[in-house]
């Protein structure tokens, strides 16, 4: 009797997970909008001056990116409670930052932007995992995740620069937002130009983590996409 109950529970759980996954796939949309928002964040960080307004704008962009990613992946509706609360929170922090502009709040906004980027990576990863084959959705999502990794570390470096007791780089400067963005993506791609180097041991550790994350991500994602490729005409 107990075995029958356990079997029924397992079957129900499997059916629920399958139904949940199918619902997400059916509700999913193109990651193209998410990619455009990530590109907008990239342009904003690289082209705009390193000021409070730019930090607030980036926070709002990261909040919008997560909201759209949640909707795109089919996790929740665009007007869901989660999305509304999330956008309200990011908007409140952005307004508070524009009003006060303190160093501590700038660091908080940077950390929050990094957290939002990491959450977006997780949501997109869920949407990509739901795809049973290599398609435009999975490839675009994979590109989004890689770009978000570089942005997330950019925000972390910015928070360290704002909160640190000394300059972030060995050259004796914290660097501008554009320079930290450049340093992040150069590290993520393991190019290693060496023109900018983190000064502290903690900065070195973060740079190593980012470089490893970039390389491991490319290896695992390429392997996953290749495994899911189906030859034309195949069953």
Helices and strands as residue ranges (DSSP letters): H 2-27, H 32-47, H 52-72, H 81-100, H 103-129, H 136-163, H 177-188, H 201-228
